[in-house]
């Protein structure tokens, strides 16, 4: 009954992936939503979802991978660009709408790109597409939490998942009132911020995620969906709920 609402399983080798999926199934993970971040990556995510039914594909365009976005040189995302423009990528997502569970990973980023005009234009196009094809959005908002909430507030699509949301308590509560969902990562055990989120957000608007292979709760291991069980345990402890009750609500 466990759900990993945000993963990047394309980042593992084929052998690693088979072992990861076996461990996930053993630990009661029933769905792993795997994100696409640009056209070439979207193709791979679709391919993986055909091979492994547990993988539910979300196709997207990461805010720093769009051709018209300038990224800070030397940053972790400065050497990765798609060969397809925004409109072509969105057309591809639209053509594959029946195969996907959502649109993601999309959003805004101010950490590695300060220029906002093109990123906002791209994000608005993506939001418009989500409204047309009636698919949830899985949103990245690093350094641009306020801007993302304000833009999404005016959308008719309220099926919004704020992934790894680092905004303050006021923004969290605003998103909750708007009906948005928030996914809690496996680093909750060492993050006061995500412990606070788990405490103040209604259980019916919480999801669990790994963002694997990153953000592992263990310094010597890559993150993976089977680790969701530790997040469930922590949320249950914080909310003083039974662990099965947390699992069922999130499922």
N, C-alpha and C positions, 0 to 999 in steps of 0.2 A: 504493500500500500504506500510505499515511499515514492516521492516525486523529486527528481532533480530538474528544476525549472530553468536552469541556465548552465549549459556545459559546452565545451569545445572538444568533442571527441575526435575530430579530425586531426588533432595535434598529437595523437598517439600512433605508434606503429601498429600494423595489422595484428601482430602477435600480442602486443600490449592490450589492444582493444578487446580481443577475444577473452583474455583473462579478466579484464576489468568488467566486462559484461557478465561473465560467469559469477564473479564476486558480488556484483550488484543484484543479480537474480537471487543469489543465496541469501542476501540481506534484505529481501522483500522490496527491492526497488522495482516499480512497475512501469515507469516511463522516464526517459532522459531526453529533455528538450535540448537539441543540439543546434547551436546558432551558426548561421552563415554570416560572414562579414563583408564579402564582396563577391562579384559574379563567379569567379573561378572557384572560390571557396563554397559558394552556394551549390555548385554542381557536385562537389564532393560530399556535402551534407546530404543531398538527395540520394546519392549513390549509397551512402552508409545506411540510410533509412530503409532502403530496399533490402539490404543484406541482413539487417538486424531490426526486427519489429519493435523492440523496446525503444529504439531511437525514434523520436518524433521531431521532424524537421521544422525549423524556423529559418526563413531566408531573409537576409537583411543587407544593409550597407552601413558598416561602421563609420562614424562621423569623420574619422581621420583617413579613411581609405578612398574617399571620393576624389576624382581627378581634379576637381576645382577647389580643393581645400589645401592650403599651404600648411605644412607641419614643421614644427621647430626642428632644425637640423641637429642630428645627433640623438634625438629622442628615440624611444623604443619603437615608435611607429613610423620613423622617417624613411625607412627603406622598403616599405610595402605599399604598392599601389595597384589597384585594379586597372585593366586595360579597357574597361567599359564605362561609359558615362552614366550619370544618374538615371536618365530617362530609359536607357536600354536595360539597366538593371531592374528598374521598377516594372518595365514591360515583361521581363522574364518572370518576376515574382507573380505578376498578375496571371500569366499563362499557366503557372503552376499552383494556383490558389487552392485547387482541390486536394493537393498533395501535402499541404503544410498546415501546421497547427497555429502558426502566428508569424508575424513579421519582426525579425530581430537578428542581429543586434543593431539597433539604430539609436539615434539621439544626438547629443551635443557633447563636446569635450573642450574645456578651456585650459587643461593642464599642458597639453602638447600642441595647441594651436589657438592663438589668441584672437585671430580674425574670426568674426562671427557671421558676417553677412551671408556668405555662401553656405555655411553650415546650417543656418536658420532656413534658408531657401530650400535646401535639400530635405531638412527635417519636415518642413511643412508639406512638401510633395509626398513624402512617405506617409505622413498622417492622413493626407487626403486619400491616398491609395487604400489605407487601412479602413477608412470609412466606406469606400466604394465596395471593397471585397469582403467587408465585415470580418476582419481578422484582428485578434489582439496584437498589441505592440509590446515588445520587450525592449526597455529603454535604458541606455547608458547615459549617465548625466555627470560625469566626473568634472568637478569644478564649475559646473553649470546647472546645479540643482534648481536654483531659483528660476532660471530662464526656462528650463524644461517644464517645470510645474506650471508656469504662467502660460506657456504656449499650449500645453495639453489641456489646460483648464477650459479653453474655448472649443475644443474638439467635441464632436458628437459621439466619438468613440470613447467609452469609459472603461473598456477592457484593456487596462494599462498595467503592465508589470514594471515597477521601478526596480531595476537590478542593481545590487550593491549600492544602494542609495546612501549618500553621506551627508545629506542636508541636515539642517538643525531641526530641533523638536517642532518649531512652528511650521516649517515646511512639511514635515512628516504628517502632522495633524491635518494640514490643509489637503494633502494628497489623500489621506484617509477619508476625510469628509467628501471629497470628490469621487470616492468609490474606487480609487486605485489600489493595486496590490503591491506588496513589498516582499522581496525574497531575502531570506536570511542565509548568509553564507556559513561555511563550516568553521570560519575563524571566530565565530561567536564566543567560543570558550575563552578567547584572549582579547576580545574587543568589547569595551564598555559601551561603545556606540551601538553595536548590534544587539547587545543585551538590553539596552534601553529601548530599542525599537521593538524587540520581542515583548517587552513588558507593556508598552503603551498602545500598540496596534491591536485591534480586534483580531482574534484568532481566525476569523472568517476572511480576513484580508492578508493573511500571512502565507507565504510559500517558502520552500527550501531550495537552495541552489548550491552548486559547488564552484562554478566558473572554472572547472578543471580544464587543464592540469594545474592551474594556478591556485593560490590561496589555500594551500593545504593546512590542516590543523596540526600536521606533524612535520617538523623541520627536515626530516630525512626521507620523506616520501612525496611523490606527486599526488595531487588531489585526485579523487575519483568518486563516482556516485555512491558507492557503498558507505562512504563516510557521512552521508546524510543522517544515518542513525544517531550519530553523536549530536548533531544539531537538534534533532527531535528530543533527545534526552535533556538538552540544555533548555530548550523552550518549555518543556514540561516542568522542569525545576523552577524556572523563572515565574511561570504563570500558575504554579501549584496545581497543575492538571495531571491526570493520569497520562502516561506515555501513549497508550493506545488511543486515548481521546484526542491528543494532539495529532497523531497520525491520521485519524479519521477525518478530523476537521480540515486539515491541509489537503488531504486527498479529494 
